[in-house]
Amino acid sequence: MASSRAGVLLPRDDTGKQFLDLMSNPFNTQVTQDSVVIAILTALGISLAVFLVFLFLRPFNSTVYAPKLRHSDEKRKPPPIGKGLFAWVPPVFHYNESQYVDKIGLDAAVFLRFARMCRNMFIVLSVFGCAVIIPVNVTASKSLQSKFEFKRLDPFFLMTPQSLFGNKLWVMIFIAYLFTFVVCGFLWWTYRAVHRLRRNYLESPEYQNSLHSRTLMITDIKRSQRSDHGIIEITDSLRTTPEVPRASIGRNVKDLPDLIEEHKEAVIELEGVLSKYLKRPDRLPPSRPMCKPSKKDPEYLGVKTKVDAIDYLTARIQGLEAQIKAVRETVDKRDAMPYGFASYETLESAHSVAFAARGKHPLGTTVQLAPRPSNIIWKNLPLDPKTRRWRHITTQFWITLLTMLYFIPNAMIAIFLAKLDNIATLAPSFRVTMQESPKFWALVQGIAAPALTSLFYYFLPIIFRRLSIKSGDLTKTSRERHVIHQLYAFFVFNNLFVFSLLGAVFSFVIQVVAQSKDKNKSFLVVVREAKPFQMIVMTLSEFSPYWVTWLAQRNLGAAIDLSQAVNLAWGSFSRKFLNPTPRELIQRTAPPPFDYASYYNYFLFYSTVALCFATLQPLTLVVTAVYFTIDASMKKYLLLYVFATKNESGGQFWRVLFNRLLVASFLSNVIVALTVYVRTDNYPYRWHMIGAMVPLAVILIGFKLYCRHTFDASMRYYTKGESPKGAEAPAPIDKEARRRDRVAVRFGNPALYQKLIVPMVHEKSKHLLAEIYKGRLDGDIGGSGGYSDVYAMKRMSKDQPGKVAAPTGPFEFVSEDNMDYENFKNRPEFAEHGGDAASISRPDTPASMFGQDRGRSQSRDSERALMGGEETGVTYPAGYHSTPSALREYSPSPDRGTRTMDSTSSQPYQIRDDRRLLGGAAPMGSHSPATYTPYSPEQQDGRTDYFRR
């Protein structure tokens, strides 16, 4: 079927040919000299304009540009800055690493160290690249131009190695060695610096006095060992320590985390409904809001009709709170789980046992240092090794599939959506539509392609995070490391090689298919005659100017990050046109969490692009050096004053970065070897030159093994079983406080004790709730969601005795002046939204895990659990015991004392009763004690459940 040009389809053969022509250059990356200059000047100009916006807006908006200055405590508060345009410069450029590492945390310090390393490394590489590669390439190109009387060549062509042949390629081999040694030198220097930072972190009082630093996490425990005594047997099989660890086996909470998550979703949904319905308290909408019942609600299964949103969500919240309370009260009847924790009194004992467990699986278990409780992905701890392996395989399959096949929609977007004329070429009828509304389709062309691409890259880290959790990652830190790895592989494959080589590969396939029709030639002969390697090198050389412009435009992204333009625009837009809830308004004033995975991926990808194209176009090194020079300073300001670390890992991202830069250096050497192979065709010393490139791979592998052997063990473990050489005397410890550590509580699943959030409502709508809400407005909601049936009685104020308390439950009213993160930063429900996350675990804020207790008094046990530890202790809900009676095979008593050696006894490791709690006890099965010594209040509180029995 064919039609004429005026609205007729092209012949099928012509359409296919034009489609193939478009696929030969799918991303339309032909860049001229003028376009490169224009792109660089435009990016620099816009970056400067955005930077000026930051200068003028920063002094008047501390909520966006300095939230950490407002919300951090004295220990972590950054240096003050004035209102001047350049008042922020001295703290950024004169505040050294030893001063800010305690302010921003070790993860942020390592990030800035990595950014400075990239800056210095690419400055050195730029000097060598421009001083050696450009003169050699330009001289060879000029010689070839005069010899064959070519017309005047493009300057970007002159700087490429397309005119190098024969012996001149030894220069590229020399440059490959030089670049490899420069990269390894900077990595080694930074490895030493990170090692020093890590050792200082391990020796700091904050780490030494934390509970997780002297606690081991044991997973994959067999059923016969799932008890407190079984955990001690596992640790003793590795190394026997002077003191007995306090052990705690995990408990099965079953559907409790899911119930809490459903409760949170219902609360947030109710807040959104009320915020929209009560937007104008003086003029309510004529009809009440409606919603569809939750699919997870068993009372509304199969119900598709809408119900009253306020009544339904409130009833659902109450029902979920009742279920959560019931499950918590019966959790001690559940079975033990295949994971547990063992806490030692000293840091040295825990780390020596963890070091002895490297590469071993005692009794089929895995023993490692415990992360912070807030860093644990609790739902993955019960997974058995077989399930975890299968999930890992399936997750990697989907990630690989996504990475390999993304080039198809990416190419279609680049061919058709970014240039609608290509669609009009294949379908002339569409051209008529374009001509009828040219401005509309111009807007679509300018917005659709970048919007879709940006939207995909925004959700890509989220997709990888969920897949990593699905695969069985145990901690959020390991999840983020895997996300960095997956993002890097995705970007290098799709945005570097596929983006650069898809046109060449597509043309090569077309050529092979066309020539393979000749039956007199074999497939291998056809492939050899097509010269695929030569086509790849030519394509990469022609593609190199594009990467110069692309890297230059990254400076614009750095300036936008500094200006916080997105946060400013979204905050203003949402306040004016949307209906943000009080909770959302509070969250927006908090320091936003820093996305280490995404920023590290960008840094690694830019570095990989620059290294891969360094010998093909040395200007990429210069542009990358300029980017890191600018961004290293900008990110320092952002980490000091704006962003906060959500989950502090203690600098554990470094090895991922180190390995990826070694991969980037290897890929750079592969491209050099490929260029040498192509340019030495029919050259007698071809394989000698290729062989000279082989030691580079050996050097990189050897360097990796050397650094791992030299640094890794001492970076992870405080000691290997002996006192570290040159280490200062450890900080004094409070042994009494450590003996009262409640490992079962502090390393218990948060679902057992975390407070349930309460719907927040703007205070201006307080008087309307009695009209729109049919339930009660009074009563103490408590932490576990208890609602009393006797709501007619007035609740008395706990702050003002004799006064009736203001109605609080089931809503929390927030005034306009109170909607600031400063007033809620100690609430655990806001800790996950960025801000000073470390405040939850620091010793100087022991009550931060609870935050505002809403008038509830603490028991003496609870107060003691809140003192002296890094991870805040809490009490269990009613009915829960740290050691359920059905599973109490061995007492986890913190008062068992220390072990002493007695070679004459059949049991050489005996328990010394340091606190004499058994002084008045009778021998087993003998007689009643002759005397009774009453316990002091401290001893009474220090007893464990074992002695309470």
NORLIN-V418431 format. One line per field, one symbol per residue. ss: DSSP state (2 for helix, 1 for strand, 0 for the rest). phi: phi as a letter, one per 20 degrees, with the letter a starting at -180 (. if undefined). burial: 1 if it has 9 or more other ideal C-beta (glycine too) atoms within 8 Angstrom, else 0. A space follows every 10 residues. Layout:
ss = ???
phi = ???
burial = ???
This chain:
ss = 0000000000 0222222222 2222000000 0022222222 2222222222 2222222200 0222202222 2000000000 0000000022 2222002222 2222022222 2222222222 2222222222 2222222222 2222222200 0000222200 2220022222 2222222222 2222222222 2222222222 2200222200 0222111110 0022200222 2222222200 0010011111 1000022222 2222222222 2222222000 0000000001 1100000222 0000011122 2222222222 2222222220 2220011111 1110002222 2222220000 0222011110 0022210222 2000222222 2222222222 2222222222 2222222002 2222220222 2222220222 2222222222 2222222222 2222222222 2000122222 2222222222 2222222222 2222222222 2222200000 0022222222 0222222222 2222222222 2222222222 2220222222 2222222000 0222222200 0010022222 2222222222 2200000022 2222222222 2222222222 2001000000 0002222222 2222222222 2222222220 0000022222 2222222222 2222222222 2222220000 0000000000 0000222220 0022220002 2200000011 1122222222 2200000000 0000000000 0000010000 0001000000 1111022200 2220000222 2000002222 0000000000 0000000002 2222200000 0000000000 0000222000 0000000111 1000000011 1000000000 0000000000 0000002222 220022220
phi = .ccffeodff ggffffffff ffffcfdldf ceffffffff ffffffffff fffffeegfd bffeebfffe dffffdffff ceeffdfefg ffedeeffee ffednfffff ffffffffff ffffffffff fdffgfffff fffffffdlf fgefgfffee efdebmffff ffffffffff ffffffffff gfffffffff ffefgfffee fffdcdddcm ffgfdebfff fffffffeae dfdefedbef deelefffff ffffffffff fffffffdgc febfffdffc befffeeffc fnedffcfff ffffffffff fffffffffd ffeeefdeba ccddfcffff ffffffefmd cflmecdbff ffgfeeeffe fffegfffff ffffffffff ffffdfffff fffffdffbf fffffecgff ffffffcfff ffffffdfff ffffffffeg ffffffffff fogecfffff fffgffffff fffeedfffe dfffffffff fffffffffe dfffffffff lfffffffff ffegffffff ffffffffff gfflffffff fffffeddcf egffffffee fffeefffff ffgffgffff ffdfeebgff ffffffffff ffffffffff ddecefcfdm meeffffgff ffffffffff ffffffffed fmefdgffff ffefgfffff fffffffffe dffffedfbe pcfffmffff ffdefffffe gdffefdegg ffcffefdge cfffdgfeff eedeeedcpe fmednedefe efffeefeec gndffffdee cdeceffeec ggecfeeffd ffenmeffff cefecfeffe mfelneeeff fffffedmce efebeffgne cfcgffdeeb fegfdfndec ecfeefdfed eeefelfdfd eeffmdbfff ccdfefgfff fefegfeff
burial = 0000000111 0000100111 0111111000 1010110011 0011011101 1011101110 1001111111 1110011100 1000001100 1100101001 1011111111 1111111111 1111110111 0111011101 1111100000 0010011111 1011100110 1111111111 0111011111 1111101111 1110011111 1111111111 1100111111 1111100110 1011111111 1110011011 0111011111 1111111100 1001000110 1011001001 0000001011 1111111111 1111101111 1101011111 1111111111 1111111000 0110101011 1111111101 1110001100 1101110110 0110011001 1111111111 0111011101 1111000000 1001100110 0110000001 1011101110 1111111111 1111111111 1111110111 1111011101 1100110000 1000011001 0011111111 1011111111 1111110111 1111101100 1011000001 1111111111 1111011111 1111111111 1111111111 1111111111 1111111111 1111101111 1011011111 1111111110 1111111111 0010010011 0010011011 0011001000 1101101111 0000000001 0010001111 1111111110 1110010111 1110100110 0110101111 1001111000 1000111000 0000100111 1011000011 1001111101 1001111111 1110111111 1000010000 0111110111 1111111011 1111001101 1111101110 0100000001 0010001000 0000000000 0000000010 111111100
